[in-house]
């Protein structure tokens, strides 16, 4: 059997249930760990652990906004940032399922006016970050006239359509498609636009109609300012100062010039809805196991080797300079011997992490403060629940 089919089977199989007393003990340990990371009146976390197809731990910590001091709970909606990419990938895969799109279709097949360098970029390249499309934030800087006020700000944010226009102004990508790997927000913004073009529906509407509504993820949205609302919304924060007594002050940093793009990071969701998403993946509600296989096959270079994650200045990604295995919207590797599919998100004011392990354990951590390491927190939680693999 194909090894990645074996991996997928393991990831989607449920383990034997834990005795309740053992679960309670583990949950108490998790609560102690998370409580030590956040103050009761500070921006905080929503943390969920699922095992055997059941939610065994789901709690909120801290506040979702400073104005009302409303507490975080399992229904608080956080910006998922790059954890959005798993939904964007699923949307593309649903269009393939419908027969409206092919993984080997070219970017210029969808957007005929895209420059010649798009003729070699396939949908698969966009999904697994092997397209070579330049980073749109770099293009934004290049497009900024010298000595002029900023073209894009937190109030006047860049749109998906403007990202595509910046990409069209180029004559080549970073590398020949399929030869190298580079994490690409540009690629996933483009995928969101492809969903809209091929389906004939705005990307947020397609997500709602084909993913969120069928799964009863009633409070999950791809947020478009002025067109929809985020229920029970958490607002993003960053540390601003530390008092003489050691207490941390926070300021709201909820939006930036890139907060309006959708396919790369525009979805808001909560623990209750993400439990339904986890169920859907486990039970193949949207796509069959066979149809999910491409998403769980990592990109390899033409010589069969794995690429390495090249971090830019100031990046805090957890895979910097290490070999990376990436499928469609998911990182794929092992943690202490346990196969996992996972992703993390990092944007202005927010951090997020969604991890699914081979034995059916799933961990979600959502934070509305940008100065925390959610992947490290997931690791500490995973160490409590995972049985060591030899």
C-alpha positions in Angstrom: 0.0 0.0 0.0 1.2 3.5 -0.7 2.9 4.8 2.4 1.0 8.1 2.4 -2.3 6.2 2.1 -1.2 4.3 5.2 -0.4 7.7 6.9 -3.8 9.0 6.0 -5.5 5.9 7.3 -3.7 6.2 10.6 -4.5 9.9 10.9 -8.2 9.3 10.3 -8.6 6.2 12.5 -10.0 6.6 16.0 -8.1 5.2 19.0 -9.5 3.3 22.0 -11.2 5.5 24.5 -9.2 6.7 27.6 -10.5 5.8 31.0 -12.3 8.9 32.4 -10.0 9.2 35.5 -7.0 9.3 33.2 -8.6 11.9 31.0 -9.5 14.1 34.0 -5.9 13.9 35.2 -4.5 14.9 31.8 -7.1 17.7 31.5 -6.0 19.1 34.8 -2.4 19.2 33.7 -3.4 21.0 30.5 -5.4 23.5 32.5 -2.4 24.2 34.8 -0.1 24.7 31.8 -2.4 27.1 29.9 -3.4 29.0 33.0 0.3 29.8 33.5 0.6 31.4 30.1 -2.2 34.1 30.4 -3.7 36.4 32.9 -7.4 36.5 33.6 -7.7 40.1 32.3 -5.3 39.7 29.3 -5.9 38.5 25.8 -5.8 34.8 25.9 -6.4 31.4 24.3 -9.1 29.0 23.3 -7.7 25.4 23.7 -9.3 22.2 22.6 -8.3 18.5 22.8 -10.2 15.8 21.0 -9.7 12.1 21.3 -11.7 9.1 20.1 -13.9 11.4 18.1 -14.9 13.3 21.2 -14.0 16.7 22.6 -12.3 15.9 26.0 -11.1 19.4 26.7 -12.4 22.8 25.5 -11.7 26.0 27.5 -11.2 29.7 27.1 -8.6 31.8 28.9 -8.4 35.5 29.1 -10.5 38.1 27.3 -11.5 38.5 23.7 -11.4 42.3 23.7 -10.4 45.0 26.2 -13.4 47.3 25.7 -16.0 44.9 27.1 -13.6 42.4 28.9 -15.8 39.6 27.5 -14.2 36.3 28.3 -12.9 33.8 25.8 -14.9 30.6 25.5 -15.4 27.8 23.0 -17.7 30.0 20.9 -15.2 32.9 20.6 -14.2 33.4 16.9 -10.5 34.0 16.3 -8.8 34.9 13.0 -7.3 31.6 11.9 -4.6 33.3 9.8 -2.8 30.6 7.7 -4.9 27.8 9.2 -7.3 29.2 6.6 -5.3 27.4 4.0 -6.7 24.0 4.8 -10.2 25.4 3.9 -8.9 27.0 0.7 -7.4 23.7 -0.3 -10.6 21.8 0.5 -12.5 24.3 -1.7 -10.2 23.6 -4.6 -10.5 19.8 -4.0 -14.3 20.1 -4.0 -14.1 21.8 -7.5 -11.9 18.9 -8.7 -14.5 16.5 -7.2 -17.2 18.4 -9.2 -15.2 18.0 -12.4 -14.8 21.8 -12.8 -11.0 21.8 -12.2 -7.9 19.6 -12.5 -4.8 19.6 -10.5 -2.7 19.8 -13.6 -4.6 22.8 -15.0 -2.5 25.8 -15.6 -2.9 29.2 -14.0 -3.3 30.8 -17.4 -6.2 28.3 -18.1 -8.1 30.1 -15.4 -6.7 33.6 -15.9 -5.8 33.9 -19.6 -4.4 37.4 -19.2 -1.8 36.2 -16.6 1.8 36.7 -17.9 3.6 33.9 -19.7 5.3 32.7 -16.5 1.9 31.5 -15.4 1.7 28.9 -18.2 4.0 26.5 -16.2 2.2 27.0 -12.9 -0.4 24.3 -12.1 -3.1 24.2 -9.5 -1.1 21.5 -7.7 1.9 23.9 -7.6 -0.2 26.6 -5.9 -1.6 24.1 -3.4 1.8 22.7 -2.3 3.8 26.0 -2.5 5.9 24.9 -5.4 4.6 27.7 -7.8 7.5 30.2 -7.3 5.0 33.1 -7.1 6.7 36.1 -5.4 5.5 37.2 -2.0 2.8 39.8 -2.4 4.0 41.8 0.6 7.4 42.3 -1.1 5.5 43.4 -4.2 3.5 45.8 -2.1 6.7 47.4 -0.9 8.0 47.7 -4.5 4.8 49.3 -5.6 4.9 51.9 -2.9 5.9 55.3 -4.4 8.9 56.9 -2.7 8.0 59.9 -0.5 4.3 59.3 -0.8 1.9 58.2 2.0 1.4 54.4 2.2 -0.7 53.0 -0.6 -2.1 50.3 1.7 -2.9 50.7 5.4 -5.0 49.0 8.1 -7.8 51.3 6.9 -7.2 50.9 3.2 -6.2 47.2 2.9 -5.0 45.4 -0.2 -7.6 43.2 -1.8 -7.3 39.8 -3.5 -7.9 41.4 -6.9 -5.0 43.9 -6.2 -2.7 41.0 -5.2 -3.5 39.3 -8.5 -2.7 42.6 -10.4 0.6 42.9 -8.6 1.5 39.3 -9.7 0.5 40.1 -13.2 2.9 43.0 -13.4 5.8 40.5 -13.0 7.6 38.7 -15.7 8.9 35.6 -13.8 8.6 33.8 -10.5 11.2 33.0 -7.9 12.0 29.6 -9.6 10.7 27.3 -12.2 7.4 25.8 -10.9 7.8 22.3 -9.4 11.6 22.6 -8.9 11.7 24.2 -5.5 9.5 25.0 -2.5 8.7 28.4 -1.0 5.8 29.1 1.4 3.5 31.3 -0.6 0.6 33.4 0.7 0.4 34.7 -2.9 -0.4 31.2 -4.1 -3.3 30.8 -1.6 -4.7 34.3 -2.4 -4.7 33.2 -6.0 -6.4 29.9 -5.1 -9.2 31.8 -3.4 -9.6 33.8 -6.6 -9.6 30.6 -8.7 -12.4 29.2 -6.5 -14.5 32.3 -7.2 -13.7 32.3 -10.9 -14.4 28.6 -11.5 -17.5 28.4 -9.2 -19.0 31.7 -10.2 -19.5 32.6 -6.6 -17.5 34.8 -4.2 -15.0 32.8 -2.3 -16.7 33.4 1.2 -20.0 32.2 -0.3 -18.5 29.1 -1.7 -16.9 28.2 1.6 -20.2 28.8 3.4 -22.3 26.8 1.0 -19.9 23.9 0.4 -18.0 23.5 3.7 -19.4 25.6 6.6 -23.1 25.1 6.1 -23.0 21.3 5.4 -20.9 20.8 8.5 -23.1 23.1 10.6 -20.1 25.4 11.3 -22.6 28.1 11.9 -20.2 30.8 13.2 -17.3 30.3 10.9 -16.9 32.9 8.2 -14.4 34.3 5.6 -14.6 37.8 6.8 -15.2 40.7 4.4 -15.5 44.1 6.1 -18.8 45.7 5.4 -20.3 42.6 3.9 -20.5 40.1 6.8 -19.9 40.0 10.6 -17.8 37.8 12.8 -19.9 36.4 15.7 -18.4 36.6 19.2 -15.3 38.1 17.7 -11.9 38.1 19.4 -9.8 41.1 18.6 -6.0 40.8 18.1 -3.5 42.3 20.5 0.2 42.8 21.0 2.3 43.5 24.1 2.9 47.3 24.5 4.8 47.6 27.8 5.6 46.0 31.1 4.8 47.7 34.4 7.2 48.0 37.3 5.5 45.1 39.0 6.0 42.8 36.0 2.5 43.0 34.6 2.1 43.2 30.8 0.1 45.9 29.0 -1.5 45.1 25.7 -2.7 47.2 22.8 -5.2 46.3 20.1 -3.5 45.3 16.9 -6.3 43.7 15.1 -5.9 44.8 11.5 -3.0 45.5 9.1 -2.7 46.4 5.4 -2.9 42.7 4.5 -5.9 41.7 6.7 -8.5 41.8 3.9 -7.0 38.9 1.8 -9.0 35.8 2.0 -7.5 32.5 0.6 -4.3 32.8 2.6 -5.8 33.8 6.0 -9.2 35.4 6.1 -11.3 32.7 8.0 -12.5 33.2 11.5 -13.7 30.2 13.6 -14.0 28.8 17.1 -13.5 25.6 19.0 -17.1 24.4 18.7 -17.0 24.7 14.9 -13.5 23.3 14.5 -14.6 20.2 16.4 -17.1 19.7 13.5 -14.3 20.2 11.0 -12.2 17.6 12.8 -15.1 15.2 12.6 -15.6 15.8 8.9 -12.0 15.0 8.2 -12.1 11.9 10.3 -15.3 10.6 8.6 -14.7 11.8 5.1 -17.8 13.9 5.1 -16.8 16.1 2.3 -14.4 14.0 0.3 -13.7 10.3 0.2 -10.4 8.8 1.6 -9.3 8.3 -2.0 -10.0 11.9 -2.9 -8.1 13.1 0.2 -4.9 11.3 -0.8 -3.4 14.2 -2.9 -3.7 16.5 0.1 -1.6 14.1 2.2 1.3 13.6 -0.3 4.1 16.0 0.4 5.9 17.9 -2.3 9.4 16.6 -3.2 11.9 18.2 -5.5 12.6 16.6 -8.9 15.5 14.6 -7.4 13.1 13.1 -4.8 14.5 15.1 -1.9 12.6 17.2 0.6 12.9 21.0 0.4 14.0 23.1 3.3 12.0 25.9 4.9 13.8 29.2 4.1 12.7 31.8 6.7 12.9 35.5 6.0 14.2 38.1 8.5 12.0 38.2 11.5 10.0 35.1 10.6 9.0 32.9 13.6 8.0 29.7 11.7 8.7 26.5 13.6 10.4 24.8 10.6 13.0 27.4 9.7 16.0 25.9 7.8 14.6 22.3 8.4 13.3 19.9 5.8 9.6 20.5 5.2 6.8 18.1 4.1 3.7 19.9 2.8 0.7 18.6 1.0 -2.4 20.7 0.2 -3.0 23.1 3.1 -1.3 20.8 5.6 2.2 20.2 6.9 2.9 16.5 7.1 5.6 15.0 9.3 6.2 13.3 12.7 6.3 14.5 16.2 8.3 12.2 18.5 7.5 9.3 16.3 3.8 10.2 15.8 2.6 11.0 12.2 0.7 14.3 12.1 -1.1 16.7 9.7 -0.9 20.2 11.0 -0.8 23.9 10.3 -0.1 27.1 12.2 -1.2 30.7 11.7 0.5 34.0 12.5 -0.9 37.4 11.6 -1.3 40.8 13.2 -2.7 40.2 16.7 -3.4 36.5 16.3 -1.7 33.0 16.5 -3.4 29.7 15.7 -2.5 26.0 15.5 -4.5 22.9 14.4 -2.8 19.6 14.8 -4.1 16.1 14.0 -2.1 13.1 15.1 -2.1 9.5 13.8 -3.8 8.0 16.8 -6.9 10.3 16.5 -5.6 12.9 18.9 -6.4 16.5 17.7 -5.3 19.7 19.4 -6.4 23.2 18.6 -5.0 26.4 20.1 -6.3 29.8 19.1 -4.8 33.0 20.6 -5.7 36.7 20.2 -2.2 37.9 21.1 0.7 37.8 18.7 3.4 37.4 21.3 2.9 33.8 22.1 4.3 30.5 20.7 1.2 28.4 20.0 3.1 25.5 18.4 5.2 25.2 21.6 2.0 25.1 23.6 0.6 22.4 21.4 3.8 20.4 21.9 3.4 20.6 25.7 -0.2 19.5 25.5 0.6 16.7 23.0 3.3 15.4 25.4 0.5 14.9 28.0 -1.8 12.9 25.8 0.5 11.0 23.4 1.9 7.6 24.3 5.6 7.6 23.4 6.4 5.8 20.1 9.6 3.8 20.1 
